[in-house]
Amino acid sequence: NPHSTRAAGQSVRQSTLKRQGLRPRLGLDARTSSPNRGLKPCRFSVLCRTDCPAALVECGFVSSKSERRLLCSPAYQQRVALAIAEGIAIGVK
């Protein structure tokens, strides 16, 4: 439930990247302490109606006090950004 204050963690929603296995390449599990909420099915037009690989990475819940603090932290933002960038770079090789 996205409105729950108990919801926490990160997840990836992807379209054609699912076949390429982007999720394990992102390294979010190793770089963050957020629970892994897994790969979610593609239900967003921005992901499903594209001719190129697309992914939506959910990095946490602002409704969770502890995750909101992390999401506001420049150091945490840098760790998440590096994990995403490295995962994409590996995926396009």
C-alpha positions as CSV (number, residue, x, y, z in Angstrom):
1,N,0.0,0.0,0.0
2,P,1.7,3.2,-1.1
3,H,0.0,5.3,1.6
4,S,1.0,3.0,4.5
5,T,3.7,4.4,6.8
6,R,4.9,0.8,7.2
7,A,5.8,0.3,3.6
8,A,9.5,0.4,3.0
9,G,12.0,-0.7,0.4
10,Q,12.9,-0.5,-3.2
11,S,11.6,-2.2,-6.3
12,V,12.1,-2.1,-10.1
13,R,9.3,-2.0,-12.7
14,Q,10.6,-2.7,-16.2
15,S,9.4,-3.4,-19.7
16,T,11.8,-5.1,-22.1
17,L,14.6,-4.9,-19.6
18,K,13.0,-7.8,-17.8
19,R,14.5,-10.1,-20.4
20,Q,17.9,-8.5,-19.9
21,G,17.7,-9.0,-16.1
22,L,18.4,-5.4,-15.0
23,R,17.2,-6.0,-11.5
24,P,20.3,-7.9,-10.3
25,R,22.6,-5.5,-12.1
26,L,21.4,-2.4,-10.3
27,G,23.2,-3.3,-7.0
28,L,20.6,-1.6,-4.9
29,D,20.5,-4.4,-2.4
30,A,24.3,-4.1,-1.8
31,R,24.3,-0.3,-1.7
32,T,21.2,0.4,0.4
33,S,19.8,-1.2,3.5
34,S,16.2,-1.0,2.0
35,P,14.2,-4.2,1.8
36,N,14.1,-5.7,-1.7
37,R,10.4,-5.5,-2.8
38,G,11.3,-7.3,-6.1
39,L,10.5,-6.9,-9.7
40,K,7.0,-5.6,-10.3
41,P,4.9,-6.2,-13.4
42,C,4.8,-3.4,-16.0
43,R,1.5,-1.5,-15.7
44,F,2.5,2.0,-16.6
45,S,2.1,3.3,-20.1
46,V,5.5,5.0,-20.0
47,L,7.1,1.6,-19.6
48,C,4.7,-0.6,-21.6
49,R,4.3,1.7,-24.7
50,T,7.8,2.2,-25.6
51,D,10.0,0.8,-28.4
52,C,13.2,1.0,-26.2
53,P,14.1,-0.6,-22.9
54,A,12.6,1.3,-20.0
55,A,12.7,0.9,-16.2
56,L,11.1,2.7,-13.2
57,V,13.2,2.4,-10.1
58,E,11.4,3.0,-6.8
59,C,14.1,3.9,-4.3
60,G,11.9,4.2,-1.2
61,F,8.7,5.5,0.4
62,V,8.4,9.1,1.6
63,S,5.5,7.9,3.8
64,S,8.1,6.0,5.9
65,K,10.0,8.3,8.3
66,S,13.2,6.4,8.2
67,E,13.2,6.1,4.4
68,R,12.2,9.7,4.0
69,R,15.3,10.7,6.0
70,L,17.4,8.5,3.7
71,L,15.9,9.8,0.5
72,C,16.7,13.4,1.7
73,S,20.4,12.4,2.3
74,P,22.8,13.5,-0.4
75,A,25.0,10.5,0.4
76,Y,22.2,8.0,0.1
77,Q,21.0,9.7,-3.2
78,Q,24.6,9.3,-4.5
79,R,24.7,5.6,-3.6
80,V,21.4,4.9,-5.3
81,A,22.3,6.9,-8.4
82,L,25.6,5.1,-8.8
83,A,23.9,1.7,-8.4
84,I,21.3,2.6,-11.1
85,A,23.9,4.1,-13.4
86,E,26.2,1.1,-13.1
87,G,23.3,-1.3,-13.7
88,I,22.3,0.5,-16.9
89,A,26.0,0.7,-18.1
90,I,26.3,-3.1,-17.6
91,G,23.0,-3.6,-19.4
92,V,24.0,-1.7,-22.5
93,K,27.4,-3.4,-23.0
